[in-house]
């Protein structure tokens, strides 16, 4: 029986923590343990799960963010497979068994679950996350009927709400980049998985129910924008960045306009400030990522489910015209990447 270490990161008020952990421990067909990282969760809620058999609680003493918390939790398990799972989600008894099955194929690096909305399990939260070539990512299928996402297959990136990776491959990738703190780290990890010559796959019969709240974290807009740019600047080669510069600059102008209209321009500016202050760190990360890749940017883009066109899903209102232009530009430069 395969061993699975489920890493969960708890912060602040986690009213569903006991229910979430209990659902994991009820899994069938796998030998499961839970590594719960306390990033500053309500002590009373932690007390409710601390004594459950199969649960280990790690206390870093500070808030490491989702990225750092997952890295600590993964290092705290010797299981063959690491599963990342949100504390505000639950899973079925067969979910873990089905989620880890594709990992027996050595060409598969990461498996992502069918994450449904807990309030309406017939509706999707994420069927894997599409990634636009300019770095925008969103929850695939969000709000759509789950019946439309019944087929397994490759996806651009996994959802960190419920995904699995073999422990040895997690270590090979180096886990998450802790500079991300939270948000978009699952996109970056997935892109590096594709770069390493493996795929990210969606597993429709591995079902998790997520109590999804987009605005749970007040700094989310800042982190999403900063981390999107960090991903683009580190995962693309220097040649690709040069070729994509016109489209990237056009997108930034559009994003600044949207940020101004919607009132989050200070968060956008703070992201630029962080990148400038940490330019040396960003460059070193870029260098390290590029030396470890086995696929070119062109090869990676050809493998992604969403390359240039955001399709019927406009992830940020007001960017539909930009999406049309960037799709044309991306297809034009693809042969040169």
Secondary structure, 3 states (H helix, E strand, C coil): CCEEEEEEEEEECCCCHHHHHHHHHCCCCCEEEEEEEEEEECHHHHHHHHCCCCEEEEECCCCCHHHHHHHHHHHCCCCCEEEEECCCEEECCCHHHHHHHHHHCCCEEEEEEEEEECCEEEEEEECCEEECCCCCEEECCCCCEHHHHCCCEECCECCCCEEEEEHHHHHHHCCCCHHHCCCCHHHHHHHHHHHCCCEEEEEEEEEEEECCCCCCCCCHHHHHHHHHHHHHHHHCCHHHHHHHHHHHHHHHHHHHHHHHHHCCHHHHHHHHHHHHHCHHHHHHHHHHHHHHCCCCHHHHHHHCCCCCCCCCCCCCCCCHHHHHHHHHHHHHHHHHC
